[in-house]
């Protein structure tokens, strides 16, 4: 088993990092021999798509093979990390109602027409990757989901739509909310309970 472990927080000690680390530990308990592919977007963010990448996607016929290969080299590396993994674990904060820009930059490199996204004759997007579990550990200073939500949630519907269009539909969200006004002991207890609730048998 291979696990692609992605963190997005720029903070070395953050609630989302703790959440993703705990999820990985739980996965390893069920698959002790699993290997970890690490992608730390908080410490080493991937660059946003540049002009050469945009041109390669919008005008593939006008580019020679070498230009296209160079322009999509990073995208191909990131896509292969997803393809090689049996499960994805993502730790992310909620930034201004949605995903942080470093996670969006990664997504923009992984969602690629004719590589991870196909198109039906009707225009509908078709995912070209094999489905696999995606565990998303979320930390939010406020409350964005559930009956006590005080702010809109654009993060979980966006990730569902983004991953679904490449074929990954088995998403599980674990949200640790109210981190701005709860003490560490409360948050730790809730984090442990959230991770313990994962049904790893069905993955």
Buried (B, 14 or more C-beta within 10 A) or exposed (E): BBBBBBBBBBEEEBBBBBBBBBBBEBBBEEBEEBEBBEBBBBEEBBEEBEEBBEBBBEEBEEBEEEBBEEBBEBBEEBBEBBEEBBBBBBBBBBBEBBBBBBBBBBBBBBBBBEBBBBEEEEEEBEBBBEEBBBBBBBBBBBBBBEEEEEBEBBBBEBBBEBBBBBBBEBBBBBBBBBBEEBEEEEBBEBBEEBBEEBEBEEB
